[in-house]
Amino acid sequence: MTNVKVKTVGAIFNGQPIGSTIELTQAEAEHYAALGYVEILAQAKAAKTTESAPKADKPAPKTTAARKKTKDDK
């Protein structure tokens, strides 16, 4: 099932106050929209499942840590 974004308009819905935006399944959104509890805003986009190519490991650049001066250092 795909998820859709809805805005609560008619009542406190699932503990969310009126005017909040939540995601419901398509069937739930249509059901509660028919009852007047929510307003369907837009379809939520499916998450991308493609993976990028693995990146080559680069060695971390070597840096020397600067030492803080104290009263004893002159």
MOPAC internal coordinates of N, CA, C and O (Angstrom, degrees):
PM7 1SCF
backbone

  N    0.0000 0     0.00 0     0.00 0    0    0    0
  C    1.4470 1     0.00 0     0.00 0    1    0    0
  C    1.5232 1   109.26 1     0.00 0    2    1    0
  O    1.2310 1   121.48 1   -37.47 1    3    2    1
  N    1.3060 1   114.78 1   142.53 1    3    2    1
  C    1.4552 1   119.31 1   177.28 1    5    3    2
  C    1.5149 1   109.67 1   -90.98 1    6    5    3
  O    1.2310 1   121.23 1   -29.52 1    7    6    5
  N    1.3050 1   115.25 1   150.48 1    7    6    5
  C    1.4555 1   120.86 1   177.91 1    9    7    6
  C    1.5240 1   109.41 1   -96.09 1   10    9    7
  O    1.2310 1   121.05 1   -33.84 1   11   10    9
  N    1.3161 1   115.59 1   146.16 1   11   10    9
  C    1.4594 1   121.58 1   176.21 1   13   11   10
  C    1.5150 1   108.46 1  -127.66 1   14   13   11
  O    1.2310 1   121.18 1   -28.76 1   15   14   13
  N    1.3287 1   115.35 1   151.24 1   15   14   13
  C    1.4585 1   120.00 1   176.83 1   17   15   14
  C    1.5225 1   108.56 1   -89.19 1   18   17   15
  O    1.2310 1   121.48 1   -44.73 1   19   18   17
  N    1.3228 1   114.78 1   135.27 1   19   18   17
  C    1.4560 1   120.62 1   178.89 1   21   19   18
  C    1.5185 1   109.50 1  -132.01 1   22   21   19
  O    1.2310 1   121.21 1   -22.61 1   23   22   21
  N    1.3229 1   115.29 1   157.39 1   23   22   21
  C    1.4593 1   121.89 1   176.79 1   25   23   22
  C    1.5134 1   107.67 1  -115.20 1   26   25   23
  O    1.2310 1   120.39 1   -50.86 1   27   26   25
  N    1.3280 1   116.86 1   129.14 1   27   26   25
  C    1.4610 1   120.14 1   179.87 1   29   27   26
  C    1.5273 1   108.41 1   -74.28 1   30   29   27
  O    1.2310 1   120.54 1   -50.46 1   31   30   29
  N    1.3392 1   116.58 1   129.54 1   31   30   29
  C    1.4582 1   119.91 1  -176.25 1   33   31   30
  C    1.5241 1   113.38 1  -127.49 1   34   33   31
  O    1.2310 1   119.37 1   149.25 1   35   34   33
  N    1.3081 1   118.80 1   -30.75 1   35   34   33
  C    1.4492 1   119.45 1  -169.62 1   37   35   34
  C    1.5135 1   115.56 1  -103.40 1   38   37   35
  O    1.2310 1   120.16 1   163.90 1   39   38   37
  N    1.3188 1   117.30 1   -16.10 1   39   38   37
  C    1.4529 1   119.34 1  -175.43 1   41   39   38
  C    1.5238 1   109.12 1  -168.42 1   42   41   39
  O    1.2310 1   120.77 1   -10.57 1   43   42   41
  N    1.3187 1   116.14 1   169.43 1   43   42   41
  C    1.4577 1   119.74 1   170.76 1   45   43   42
  C    1.5154 1   105.40 1   -70.20 1   46   45   43
  O    1.2310 1   120.93 1   -58.51 1   47   46   45
  N    1.3072 1   115.82 1   121.49 1   47   46   45
  C    1.4587 1   120.99 1  -173.25 1   49   47   46
  C    1.5091 1   109.52 1  -117.69 1   50   49   47
  O    1.2310 1   120.40 1   -59.56 1   51   50   49
  N    1.3224 1   116.85 1   120.44 1   51   50   49
  C    1.4630 1   123.12 1   177.42 1   53   51   50
  C    1.5313 1   111.57 1    54.07 1   54   53   51
  O    1.2310 1   120.63 1  -142.33 1   55   54   53
  N    1.3037 1   116.39 1    37.67 1   55   54   53
  C    1.4620 1   121.40 1   178.96 1   57   55   54
  C    1.5148 1   114.07 1    81.11 1   58   57   55
  O    1.2310 1   119.66 1  -179.51 1   59   58   57
  N    1.3212 1   118.26 1     0.49 1   59   58   57
  C    1.4598 1   122.34 1  -179.27 1   61   59   58
  C    1.5295 1   108.92 1   -96.64 1   62   61   59
  O    1.2310 1   119.75 1   -42.73 1   63   62   61
  N    1.3314 1   118.09 1   137.27 1   63   62   61
  C    1.4672 1   120.10 1  -178.90 1   65   63   62
  C    1.5312 1   111.80 1   -72.02 1   66   65   63
  O    1.2310 1   120.82 1   -14.53 1   67   66   65
  N    1.3165 1   116.04 1   165.47 1   67   66   65
  C    1.4555 1   122.12 1   178.19 1   69   67   66
  C    1.5204 1   108.60 1   -62.13 1   70   69   67
  O    1.2310 1   120.62 1   -46.36 1   71   70   69
  N    1.3288 1   116.41 1   133.64 1   71   70   69
  C    1.4563 1   121.78 1   178.84 1   73   71   70
  C    1.5162 1   114.28 1    96.78 1   74   73   71
  O    1.2310 1   119.57 1   175.13 1   75   74   73
  N    1.3222 1   118.43 1    -4.87 1   75   74   73
  C    1.4582 1   119.98 1   179.31 1   77   75   74
  C    1.5198 1   110.16 1   -83.75 1   78   77   75
  O    1.2310 1   120.97 1   -25.15 1   79   78   77
  N    1.3381 1   115.75 1   154.85 1   79   78   77
  C    1.4594 1   122.20 1  -179.30 1   81   79   78
  C    1.5178 1   108.73 1  -106.42 1   82   81   79
  O    1.2310 1   120.78 1   -52.58 1   83   82   81
  N    1.3408 1   116.11 1   127.42 1   83   82   81
  C    1.4635 1   121.48 1  -179.70 1   85   83   82
  C    1.5218 1   108.88 1  -135.32 1   86   85   83
  O    1.2310 1   120.35 1    -9.87 1   87   86   85
  N    1.3355 1   116.93 1   170.13 1   87   86   85
  C    1.4594 1   121.79 1   176.60 1   89   87   86
  C    1.5222 1   109.57 1  -111.76 1   90   89   87
  O    1.2310 1   121.11 1   -45.37 1   91   90   89
  N    1.3265 1   115.48 1   134.63 1   91   90   89
  C    1.4600 1   122.83 1   176.38 1   93   91   90
  C    1.5174 1   108.31 1  -131.02 1   94   93   91
  O    1.2310 1   120.95 1   -16.35 1   95   94   93
  N    1.3266 1   115.80 1   163.65 1   95   94   93
  C    1.4608 1   118.64 1   173.58 1   97   95   94
  C    1.5254 1   108.18 1   -68.98 1   98   97   95
  O    1.2310 1   120.91 1   -17.82 1   99   98   97
  N    1.3198 1   115.86 1   162.18 1   99   98   97
  C    1.4636 1   121.25 1  -178.48 1  101   99   98
  C    1.5224 1   111.20 1   -57.41 1  102  101   99
  O    1.2310 1   120.26 1   135.46 1  103  102  101
  N    1.3328 1   117.10 1   -44.54 1  103  102  101
  C    1.4698 1   121.19 1  -178.26 1  105  103  102
  C    1.5317 1   111.03 1   -65.00 1  106  105  103
  O    1.2310 1   120.42 1   135.14 1  107  106  105
  N    1.3397 1   116.80 1   -44.86 1  107  106  105
  C    1.4645 1   119.85 1   179.20 1  109  107  106
  C    1.5155 1   111.12 1   -63.72 1  110  109  107
  O    1.2310 1   120.33 1   138.24 1  111  110  109
  N    1.3249 1   116.98 1   -41.76 1  111  110  109
  C    1.4622 1   121.04 1  -178.83 1  113  111  110
  C    1.5227 1   110.99 1   -62.02 1  114  113  111
  O    1.2310 1   120.39 1   135.77 1  115  114  113
  N    1.3296 1   116.87 1   -44.23 1  115  114  113
  C    1.4587 1   119.95 1   179.59 1  117  115  114
  C    1.5284 1   111.23 1   -65.55 1  118  117  115
  O    1.2310 1   120.47 1   140.30 1  119  118  117
  N    1.3325 1   116.70 1   -39.70 1  119  118  117
  C    1.4652 1   121.20 1  -179.52 1  121  119  118
  C    1.5251 1   111.01 1   -63.23 1  122  121  119
  O    1.2310 1   120.45 1   128.61 1  123  122  121
  N    1.3426 1   116.75 1   -51.39 1  123  122  121
  C    1.4606 1   120.06 1  -176.80 1  125  123  122
  C    1.5297 1   112.26 1   -73.43 1  126  125  123
  O    1.2310 1   119.84 1   154.89 1  127  126  125
  N    1.3312 1   117.91 1   -25.11 1  127  126  125
  C    1.4607 1   120.58 1   173.89 1  129  127  126
  C    1.5303 1   109.79 1   -68.34 1  130  129  127
  O    1.2310 1   120.23 1   142.54 1  131  130  129
  N    1.3348 1   117.16 1   -37.46 1  131  130  129
  C    1.4692 1   120.75 1   177.79 1  133  131  130
  C    1.5258 1   111.03 1   -65.13 1  134  133  131
  O    1.2310 1   120.96 1   147.03 1  135  134  133
  N    1.3380 1   115.77 1   -32.97 1  135  134  133
  C    1.4685 1   119.81 1   178.29 1  137  135  134
  C    1.5307 1   112.17 1   -79.88 1  138  137  135
  O    1.2310 1   120.29 1   165.69 1  139  138  137
  N    1.3384 1   117.04 1   -14.31 1  139  138  137
  C    1.4588 1   120.79 1   178.95 1  141  139  138
  C    1.5124 1   113.94 1    90.01 1  142  141  139
  O    1.2310 1   119.67 1  -166.52 1  143  142  141
  N    1.3177 1   118.23 1    13.48 1  143  142  141
  C    1.4586 1   121.09 1  -179.48 1  145  143  142
  C    1.5194 1   112.82 1   -84.59 1  146  145  143
  O    1.2310 1   120.48 1   148.41 1  147  146  145
  N    1.3329 1   116.69 1   -31.59 1  147  146  145
  C    1.4639 1   121.02 1  -177.12 1  149  147  146
  C    1.5165 1   109.81 1  -133.65 1  150  149  147
  O    1.2310 1   121.25 1   -16.11 1  151  150  149
  N    1.3266 1   115.22 1   163.89 1  151  150  149
  C    1.4528 1   122.82 1   175.67 1  153  151  150
  C    1.5304 1   106.96 1  -124.78 1  154  153  151
  O    1.2310 1   120.08 1   -54.93 1  155  154  153
  N    1.3192 1   117.45 1   125.07 1  155  154  153
  C    1.4637 1   120.86 1  -177.30 1  157  155  154
  C    1.5172 1   108.63 1   -74.03 1  158  157  155
  O    1.2310 1   120.64 1   -53.93 1  159  158  157
  N    1.3551 1   116.39 1   126.07 1  159  158  157
  C    1.4528 1   121.25 1  -178.60 1  161  159  158
  C    1.5214 1   111.79 1   -94.36 1  162  161  159
  O    1.2310 1   120.19 1   120.81 1  163  162  161
  N    1.3332 1   117.25 1   -59.19 1  163  162  161
  C    1.4620 1   120.13 1  -176.48 1  165  163  162
  C    1.5121 1   109.67 1  -161.66 1  166  165  163
  O    1.2310 1   121.06 1   -17.49 1  167  166  165
  N    1.3049 1   115.57 1   162.51 1  167  166  165
  C    1.4610 1   120.92 1   175.59 1  169  167  166
  C    1.5193 1   108.44 1   -76.72 1  170  169  167
  O    1.2310 1   119.71 1   -44.94 1  171  170  169
  N    1.3204 1   118.16 1   135.06 1  171  170  169
  C    1.4570 1   121.74 1   174.48 1  173  171  170
  C    1.5246 1   107.67 1   -76.74 1  174  173  171
  O    1.2310 1   120.54 1   -41.70 1  175  174  173
  N    1.3217 1   116.57 1   138.30 1  175  174  173
  C    1.4582 1   120.45 1  -179.18 1  177  175  174
  C    1.5115 1   110.05 1   -77.83 1  178  177  175
  O    1.2310 1   120.87 1   -36.09 1  179  178  177
  N    1.3165 1   115.95 1   143.91 1  179  178  177
  C    1.4613 1   121.31 1   177.79 1  181  179  178
  C    1.5215 1   109.38 1   -69.29 1  182  181  179
  O    1.2310 1   120.60 1   -34.77 1  183  182  181
  N    1.2973 1   116.46 1   145.23 1  183  182  181
  C    1.4541 1   121.01 1   179.73 1  185  183  182
  C    1.5240 1   109.74 1   -69.78 1  186  185  183
  O    1.2310 1   121.14 1   -34.88 1  187  186  185
  N    1.3162 1   115.43 1   145.12 1  187  186  185
  C    1.4632 1   119.80 1   179.18 1  189  187  186
  C    1.5180 1   109.09 1   -71.24 1  190  189  187
  O    1.2310 1   120.78 1   -42.88 1  191  190  189
  N    1.3119 1   116.11 1   137.12 1  191  190  189
  C    1.4555 1   120.09 1  -179.42 1  193  191  190
  C    1.5156 1   111.63 1  -109.67 1  194  193  191
  O    1.2310 1   119.93 1   177.11 1  195  194  193
  N    1.3226 1   117.73 1    -2.89 1  195  194  193
  C    1.4566 1   119.57 1   179.37 1  197  195  194
  C    1.5174 1   109.56 1   -79.19 1  198  197  195
  O    1.2310 1   121.67 1   -34.36 1  199  198  197
  N    1.3172 1   114.41 1   145.64 1  199  198  197
  C    1.4567 1   119.54 1   179.78 1  201  199  198
  C    1.5137 1   108.71 1  -112.31 1  202  201  199
  O    1.2310 1   121.01 1   -35.27 1  203  202  201
  N    1.3129 1   115.68 1   144.73 1  203  202  201
  C    1.4500 1   119.15 1   177.99 1  205  203  202
  C    1.5259 1   109.44 1   -79.06 1  206  205  203
  O    1.2310 1   121.24 1   -17.66 1  207  206  205
  N    1.3076 1   115.24 1   162.34 1  207  206  205
  C    1.4598 1   120.42 1  -179.94 1  209  207  206
  C    1.5265 1   109.12 1   -65.14 1  210  209  207
  O    1.2310 1   119.97 1   -34.63 1  211  210  209
  N    1.3179 1   117.66 1   145.37 1  211  210  209
  C    1.4601 1   119.28 1   179.97 1  213  211  210
  C    1.5258 1   110.41 1   -64.39 1  214  213  211
  O    1.2310 1   121.24 1   -40.03 1  215  214  213
  N    1.3028 1   115.23 1   139.97 1  215  214  213
  C    1.4566 1   120.95 1  -178.61 1  217  215  214
  C    1.5164 1   109.80 1   -88.70 1  218  217  215
  O    1.2310 1   121.28 1   -33.40 1  219  218  217
  N    1.3337 1   115.16 1   146.60 1  219  218  217
  C    1.4628 1   120.46 1   178.68 1  221  219  218
  C    1.5254 1   108.95 1   -71.22 1  222  221  219
  O    1.2310 1   120.90 1   -40.19 1  223  222  221
  N    1.3160 1   115.88 1   139.81 1  223  222  221
  C    1.4556 1   120.03 1   178.95 1  225  223  222
  C    1.5227 1   109.52 1   -74.99 1  226  225  223
  O    1.2310 1   120.86 1   -52.64 1  227  226  225
  N    1.3043 1   115.96 1   127.36 1  227  226  225
  C    1.4600 1   121.30 1   176.98 1  229  227  226
  C    1.5205 1   107.65 1  -106.83 1  230  229  227
  O    1.2310 1   120.21 1   -45.96 1  231  230  229
  N    1.3229 1   117.20 1   134.04 1  231  230  229
  C    1.4590 1   118.39 1   178.13 1  233  231  230
  C    1.5253 1   109.87 1   -67.86 1  234  233  231
  O    1.2310 1   120.93 1   -35.83 1  235  234  233
  N    1.2986 1   115.83 1   144.17 1  235  234  233
  C    1.4548 1   120.79 1   179.95 1  237  235  234
  C    1.5258 1   109.26 1   -69.17 1  238  237  235
  O    1.2310 1   120.03 1   -41.56 1  239  238  237
  N    1.3193 1   117.55 1   138.44 1  239  238  237
  C    1.4590 1   119.18 1   179.27 1  241  239  238
  C    1.5311 1   110.18 1   -66.10 1  242  241  239
  O    1.2310 1   121.73 1   -39.43 1  243  242  241
  N    1.3196 1   114.29 1   140.57 1  243  242  241
  C    1.4618 1   119.15 1  -179.18 1  245  243  242
  C    1.5145 1   109.35 1   -82.72 1  246  245  243
  O    1.2310 1   121.44 1   -52.65 1  247  246  245
  N    1.3116 1   114.86 1   127.35 1  247  246  245
  C    1.4620 1   119.71 1   177.15 1  249  247  246
  C    1.5136 1   107.83 1  -129.84 1  250  249  247
  O    1.2310 1   121.34 1   -30.52 1  251  250  249
  N    1.2875 1   115.04 1   149.48 1  251  250  249
  C    1.4603 1   119.42 1   176.60 1  253  251  250
  C    1.5150 1   107.17 1   -96.02 1  254  253  251
  O    1.2310 1   120.87 1   -44.92 1  255  254  253
  N    1.2796 1   115.94 1   135.08 1  255  254  253
  C    1.4494 1   121.02 1  -179.54 1  257  255  254
  C    1.5220 1   108.89 1   -78.60 1  258  257  255
  O    1.2310 1   120.93 1   -50.18 1  259  258  257
  N    1.3114 1   115.82 1   129.82 1  259  258  257
  C    1.4606 1   119.69 1   178.18 1  261  259  258
  C    1.5182 1   108.71 1   -73.89 1  262  261  259
  O    1.2310 1   121.11 1   -45.74 1  263  262  261
  N    1.3058 1   115.48 1   134.26 1  263  262  261
  C    1.4559 1   120.83 1  -179.30 1  265  263  262
  C    1.5059 1   109.23 1   -91.31 1  266  265  263
  O    1.2310 1   120.17 1   -46.39 1  267  266  265
  N    1.3108 1   117.29 1   133.61 1  267  266  265
  C    1.4471 1   121.50 1  -179.94 1  269  267  266
  C    1.5206 1   109.68 1   -75.92 1  270  269  267
  O    1.2310 1   121.64 1   -38.92 1  271  270  269
  N    1.3094 1   114.47 1   141.08 1  271  270  269
  C    1.4549 1   119.29 1   179.20 1  273  271  270
  C    1.5131 1   109.62 1   -80.53 1  274  273  271
  O    1.2310 1   121.30 1   -36.35 1  275  274  273
  N    1.3176 1   115.13 1   143.65 1  275  274  273
  C    1.4646 1   120.75 1   177.51 1  277  275  274
  C    1.5305 1   107.77 1  -117.91 1  278  277  275
  O    1.2310 1   120.27 1    -1.70 1  279  278  277
  N    1.2941 1   117.08 1   178.30 1  279  278  277
  C    1.4577 1   121.67 1   179.14 1  281  279  278
  C    1.5286 1   111.45 1   -62.47 1  282  281  279
  O    1.2310 1   120.35 1   146.13 1  283  282  281
  N    1.3201 1   116.94 1   -33.87 1  283  282  281
  C    1.4666 1   121.24 1  -176.44 1  285  283  282
  C    1.5318 1   111.44 1   -73.33 1  286  285  283
  O    1.2310 1   119.64 1   155.07 1  287  286  285
  N    1.3248 1   118.29 1   -24.93 1  287  286  285
  C    1.4714 1   120.72 1   179.47 1  289  287  286
  C    1.5256 1   110.14 1   -76.21 1  290  289  287
  O    1.2310 1   120.88 1   -43.02 1  291  290  289
  N    1.3385 1   115.93 1   136.98 1  291  290  289
  C    1.4610 1   119.37 1   177.74 1  293  291  290
  C    1.4803 1   110.79 1  -129.67 1  294  293  291
  O    1.2310 1   120.10 1   180.00 1  295  294  293

